Amino acid sequence: MTGLVVCVAVLVLASVVGVARAMYGGRFRARQRDGAVRLSAVELGTELGDRATLVQFSTALCGPCRATRRLLAEISGAVPGATHVEIDAEDRLDLVKRLGVVRTPTVLVLDRGGRVVGRASGQPRRAEVLAAIDKATGATAAAP
């Protein structure tokens, strides 16, 4: 009987964690320490966008990373001054550690000076990416 109770408790706990992860994954959050972080064009390996830079940390076997790549490329192509940069997390462990990336995909939105203004762990939603670009620029991005 004790084994059955433990099994049910583990299943309930796993379900709660799964639902919470699904609800909050991909949402942009501002972390207090992110505001002090700046990334340069040299660190990213490309120039920063005139309005915003979308930095995506990915890994080779990450399924949601491919969908995120398509979404961010589409948005950066439609929003003038927005740039999308994809970084292989396995190749840039220095940045992963410095920025506290624990899950892929992780998307950072940088303002034109390279300051982190938004972060999403998991696959972000289009509306939230556009809102993060608005926050980075202080203007309204046209919805593609």
Secondary structure by P-SEA (a helix, b strand, c coil): caaaaaaaaaaaaaaaaaaaaaacccbbbbbccccccccccccccccccccbbbbbbbccccaaaaaaaaaaaaaaaacccbbbbbbcccccaaaaaaaccccccbbbbbcccccccccccccccaaaaaaaaaaacccccccc
